[in-house]
């Protein structure tokens, strides 16, 4: 790090951030004034290291993808600001050794556990490197979240947009000379929820934790979501159907896992759900939306597995639903080969962040999930197939 370049650049950028981005910094008192320190933060934009650097009155060092160091002048400037290269996607022992040396001399390292910029939508999944670094050095870890930086740039144009940072309390872990991958993962799994806590406090998109599946036709979807770790409830057509399903735990070839709750759709309390899935025939969708639409909270997203026109005018399900509920986003699911592990599926939504959330969940369930913004195209394609071929029998889930 070149002190002259570092402090001159900061002297220029910090006032600019405060004026142009209305930078808000919350929780700075949680940052230790001296000693080695790991800052674990989410990553939305190339500006994140620079805005995070304004939190401290001492230099910070950060990892940057090695491609940024291909140009000699740019590499010199990044090095002068405290950046050092990392080979993303590989176990870069050199970058980790550099980070350890920086911490051992009492300085600050910024780590982005997601490994790359994640946008749109919520947070990505962390890699275990931050846990390994915390254990090998014994340095405290400060969870930090940044929001707003993903919206400041359109091409080469930098737009004014509110940027906020929130800092959590430092986390401390015992020093371990050679931590196992399992131990490093366990520590990372302790750090990342603290970053997510700051993210959600700032208004960032929360993960999908609870889902409601309306209609017995969605049994395979309920099983897939449960496999991805979501708390799932199924809403049946009536109390009698719900009682029968609770007793048998079977819908055709599918056996529901014990973790999936069952009740009638009218008894489901939807206010606490992050995702509402509608798996009813197209001819019934209008009536179901009329009954449940007002109960779907604005914070929830809706996933439709129904395909084909919902009325004589040829209105497609997603278009109909968008006009009859206040959900934050609507997506449609294309799954011609069913929802068995390994099957290809497409999540279509005009909200790219919601599409990524749902596709990531289905990927966690073992499906080959892709996403697109062509909602009508997916709906028409699935309607042409007759709402898709019947799902293959799933494996029984204990």
Secondary structure, 3 states (H helix, E strand, C coil): CCHHHHHHHHHHHHHHHHHHCCCEEECHHHCCCCCCEEEEECCCCCCHHHHHHCCCCCCEEEEEEHHHHCCHHHHHHHHHCCEEEECCCCCCHHHHHHHHHHHHCCCEEEECCCCCCCCCCCCCCCCCHHHHHHHHHCCEEEEEEEECHHHCEECCEECCCCCEEEEEEEECCCCCCCCCHHHHHHHHHHHHHHHHHHHHHCCCCCCCCEEEEECHHHHHHHHHHHHCCCEEEEEECCHHHHHHHHHHCEECCEECCCCCEEEEHHHCCHHHCCEEEECCCHHHHHHHHHHHHHHCCCCCEEEECCCCCCCCCCCCHHHHHHCCCCCCEEEEEECCCCCCCCCEEEEEECCHHHHHHHHHHHHHCCCEEEEECCHHHHHHHHHHCCCCCCCCCCCCCC
